[in-house]
Amino acid sequence: YEHSSGYVLVDSVAQKHYWYYFQQAATNPTSKPLILFLNGGPGCSSMEYFGSGIGNANVSVDGKVTLEDNYYSWNQFANIIYLDAPAGVGYSYGNTSFYAVNSDDQTAQESRTFLVEFLTHYSQFRNSDLYISGASYGGKYVPNLAKLILEENVKGQFVINLKGITLGNPLIHWQQSAISSTNHYVSLGMASKVAADEVATVCGWNDPDNWLFTAYGTNNQECQDKFKDLYEKAIRGINVFNLFKDSCNTTTNLNSDACHGEHLKRYMNLDSVQTFFKVRSKVAWDACYPENGFVYGTDQFVSGLPTLQYLLDKKNLKILIYTGDMDGSTPVRSFYDVIAKATGLKVQQNLTSWSVDSQIAGRKTVYSNGLTYATVRGAGHIAPLDQPARVYALVSNFIQNGVIPD
């Protein structure tokens, strides 16, 4: 397969350059769909997922920085672009004095600018079916970009052939996720019901008209303090991104799967790797620790549900949302709590199992308006890292056929 990488200027004033890595499909690339992948954070590199189950190679966990073939690489069924966005994330860069104004709207605008430039350069993919995939805070990046593309398509100046979106373990609404996580911790015996009830009272969670507890992070210090105390006690010493997987301890279990992120970090910082990826200069790459000066705006606390509702109301996009059932940061419950507030949805198929290799891979719920939701059994926050075969089957079938395997 062919591959390429480089930078695209998305803002000439702020000199923002978005870095990308493009893997063409292993066979017949021009007949395959195109996927733009956006990791979340805000501030996390999409290359975290390249090395965590969806790229064509995995970094091994044997204490050495080596690559292993990945049979479940997404470029078996699609062309895929890994994009580091916004500037300051991963290998992307810009004038650091502008980093403090990063926002959801700006990231969407710059990501669309990238797509226009990319599709102009790679004209053979100009009319390919486009799917935008994301994870975590990509639960806001992806719908925001999709909405912008649909709005700009109406103007007819540069029409992008958007067909659908996929969201893995998405953070659609930060506050609701916090509420859902708290209730999840109580159900698992990680937090006390008494402490959770105190937080609910102080933060206004018991008020039906204030269910998003918008005071958090602004002027309600008592709410902030009590929630922080409960959260830190609940996850202390625990891997919140996979509640049933050990945390990484570089002195005792460096060679275990728990330290996968450390191996990936070492790999992405090798001089030979950065030369291969055409990085502008030596960059201290970290999956989720962007350059100094990177600040994301307070709109990260604004609900992403209205944007998702906009896409659902269009009824012409395929939308897949999936969650690893071992994730403690955006647990399964958070999806159901958020989607319950959506309007116009009807359940067409409720909580039926889906399978891979004759094993139950999770449960799926099919809604009207093009929405499908699935759990991934045995997966955490980075679902393809824990269950690459299941996520591959899930996403590839959905993109190619519009359905999830039974």
N, C-alpha and C positions, 0 to 999 in steps of 0.2 A: 504494500500500500504506500501511497505518497503521504508525506507530512511536511509541515512547514511551521514556522513561528516568526514572530517579529512584533513590531509596534505600530499602532495606528494613532495618529493625532486626532483627539476628539474635542479639544478646546485649545485654540491657538493663543488666547489671552493668558490662560493659566498654564499653558504648555503641558497639558495633560496628555500623556501617552499611555494608552491601554495595551498591555501585552497579551498575546494570545498564542495558543498552540493548537494547530489544526491537524487532525488525523482524518484522512479520507477513508472511506469504507474499504474493507479488505478486497471486495469484489464489486464490480460494476458501480463505482461511486456516483456517477451522474444519474443513475436510476434509483438511488437510495435517498431517503430523507436527510435533512440537515438538522443537527441538534446544536443549539447554543447552550452551554452549561454555565450556570452562575452559582457559586457557593455563597454562603451567607456571612454571618458575623454580627453586625457589619464589620468587615475587615479581614475576612478569610479568603485565602487563595483557592481558586477552582482546581489548581493542581493537587490539592489535598485529595480530591476524588479521583484524579488520574492515577494516583498511586494507592488508592484504597478501594479497588474493586471494579472500576468501570474503564480504566485505561488498559492499554494492550500489554502492560507489564506491571507486576507488583514488586514492591521492595521486600526482600526476604527478611525474616526475623531470626536469623541465625547468628546475629552479632556482627555480620559483615554487611557492607553496602553493596549488595548484588541485586540483579533483577531476575524475576521469574516470569515465565509466560503466563498470561491470564486468558484462559479459554473463554471467559465470559466478558471479554472486552466489548463495549458497546459499538465499536467500529466494525463488528461482525454484521450489524444490521443497519448502520447509519454512518454518515459523516459527522464528526463531532468537533466542535470548537470549545476549548477551555479558555475562558476569558477571566482575567484578573481585573475586577472592578470593585470600587472606583479607584482612582489614582492613589498610590501609596500602598496598595494591597499587592502582595506577592512581588512580581517583577515590574508592575506598572509604576509609573512615576509622574510627577508634575512639579510645578512650583509649590513648594511646601507652604507658602503663605496663603494658599488657597485651600488647603486641606480642611481647615476648620469649617468650611461652608458645604461640605459634602452632605447631600440630602437624598431622599428617595426620588424626588422629581428630577434632580440633577443627574443622578445615576441612571435613571431611565433615559433621559435625553442623550446622555453621552453613550450609553449602550446602543441606542438606535443609530446614532452617528457612526459608531463602530460598524454596525451591521451594514449600513448603506455603503461605507467604504469597502468593507470586506466583499460584499456581493458585487460591487463594481469591479473590484480587482479579480475575484474568482468568478468571472461571468458565467462559467459553465454551470454554476449552482444558483444562478439568478432566479430561476423559476422553480427550484426544488421546494418540496414541502418542508416548512420550517416548524420545528418544535423547540420551545424554550423549556429547559429543565433546570431545576434548582434544588437546593437543600437548605434547611434551617432558615436563616433570614432571607434566603432565596424565596421563601414564602411570601415576601413582600416585593423583592426585586422583580421576580418573574411576572406576577400579575400586573405590576406597574408598567413594565416594558410592553407586555402584551396589549394592555389598554392603549398605550401611546401609539403602538404600531397600527392598531385598528383605527384610531382617530386620524392618524396621518394617511392611512390608506384611502380614506374617504376623499382626501384632497387630490389624490391621483398622481402626485409628483414622483414618488418612488414607492411603488406598491410592493410590499413584502408578503410572501405567500404563507402567512401564519396559519397553521392547522390545529395547533393544540399546545398544551403545557403539561408538564409533570412536576410534581412537588414532593420531595422526600423529607419526611419529618419536619414539616414546615412550621415556622413561627409566623402565624397569620396575625395574631394579636398578642403582644407581649404580656399585657396585663391579664388577659384571660388564661394564657398559658401558665402564668404564675399561680392563679387560683386553682387551675386544674392540677398542676404539679403538687401543690400543697395537699389537696384532697387525695391525690395518688399516694403521696408519702404516708398519709394517715392510714390508708387502706393496707399498705405494706408494713405497717408497724414501725416506720422510720421517724414518724413525728406523732406527737400526742394530739388527741382530739381537743383537749383543753387549750393547748397553745394555738391550734388552728382556729378554734372558735374565737379566741382573743384577737387574732389577726383579722379575722373576718369582720368582727365588730368595729375595730379601730379603723380599718380600711374601707368600711362601707360595703363589704361584699354581701351583707344580708339585705341591702336595700335594692329591690328589683330595678329601680331606676338608675342605680349607680353600679351596675354589675361589673363594669370595666374598671372600677376603682381608679379613676383618672387622677386622684390626688397623689398617687404613688410617684415618687421621684420629683415632686414639685414642692408643695408647701406642707405636706403632712409628714412631719419628721417622725412622729410616734409610729405611724403605719410603716414607714421605711425601716425603722429600727427593729420593730417586732417581726416583720417579715424576714429581714436579713438574719436575725437571730435564729428563727425557726429553720430557715433554709440552710444556714451554715451547719447547724447541729444535725440536720437530717442527712446531709451529704458528706459530712466529715469522714475522710478516709475511704470514701466510696467513689467509684467511677460513675458520675451522674449521667454520662452519655451511654453507658450500658450498665445498669444496676446489678447485673449478675456476672460481670467480668471484673477481674482484679484491676486495680489502678497500677500505673507504671511506677516502679521504683527502680531507678537506674543503677542502684547499688546491689539490688538483690534479684531482680527479674528482667534485666535489660534484654535478654535473649528471648523473652516471651512475646506472645502476640499483643499483650497489654501495652508494650512499648513500640508498637508499629509507628506511631507518630514521630518518635525519636529517630528511627531509621530513615523515614522519609525525609525528615529535616536534614540529616547528614547527606543524603543523596542529592537533594535539591541545592545544597551548598557546595558541592564538588565543582572545582574549576572546570573540569571537562564537561560536566553536565550543563553548566551555565553557558559555556562556549557553544555547545550543541544547540541549546535553546535560543541562541543569539541574544543573550541578555546584554544590555548596554554597557555595563561595567560590573565589577564584583558587587553582588547584592547579598546582604545577610537575610536569606529567605527563612520565613517561619510561617507555618500554616495560618495562624490567626493572630499574629502580632505584627501589624503593619508598621510602616516607617514612622519615626518620631514626628510629631506634629499632626498626625492623622486624628481627626475628630469627626464623629458623625453627629448630625443634627438631632434635635429632640423629636423629629418626626418619626424616629424609630419606635416611639411609644404611641403613635397614632394607629388606630385599627386598620388592618388591611382588608377587613371584611367588605367594606363598600366597593373596593376595586374588584374583589373576587365576585361580588354580587353583580357588578357591571358585566363581567365576562360570562357569568351564568345566564344573565338575561339575554345576552346575544344569541345563545342557543346554537351557535355555529362553530364552536370550538370543542375539541375533545379535551377533557380535563381529568387527569389522574392525580390523586393524592394518596400517598402511602406512608405508613409509620411503622418503625420497628417496635415490637411489643415490649422490648426491654429498655427503651429509652426513658430516662428520668427527667430530661430537660424539656422535651415537647412530647409528653406521653400521649398514648392513644386517646385518652379521655379528653385532651385539649381540643382535638379535632371535633369530636362530637359536641362539646360544649360551644364551640364557635359556630359550627354549621347549623346548630339548632336555631341560631338567630337569623339565618338566611331565609329569604322568602321565595315562594314560588317553586320550591323543590318537592318532588314526590318520590318516595322510595319505590323502586321497581323490583328490586331484588335485595333482600335483607339478610346480611350476615351469613352468607353461604360460604362454604369452604372452597379454597382453590389449592391446587396441588402441583408439586414438581417432583419428578422421580418417585412417584407413588407415595409421597409423604405430604401430609397437610402442610402447606406453606403459609397459611394465614386465613383470614376471613375477608370477604369483600361485600360491599354494599353498593349497588348500582342505583343512582338517582336519575331523575329527569334532567333536562338541560345539559346533557353531555358529561355529567360528573360521575366518576367512579372513585370509591375509596377502598383501600385495602390495608390490612395489617400484614406485616412480615414477621412470621414466627421465628424467634431466636435471634432477632436483629436489634441493635441499639440505634443510636442517633445517626451514625454513618452506616446505614443499612447494607450497602453493597460490600462493605468491609467484612461484616459478620456473615452475610448470606449472599454471596455474589451470584450463585446460580438462581436463587429465588428472585432477586431483584432483576436480573437479566431476563428471566422468563416473564416477569411482570411487565417491565417497560417495553421489551421488544414486541411482545404480543399486543400490547395496547397501542403502540405506535403503528405497527404494521397492520393490525386487524381491528383495532378499536375495542377489543375485549380482553379480559383476563382469563387465563386457562382455568377450567374447572378442576 
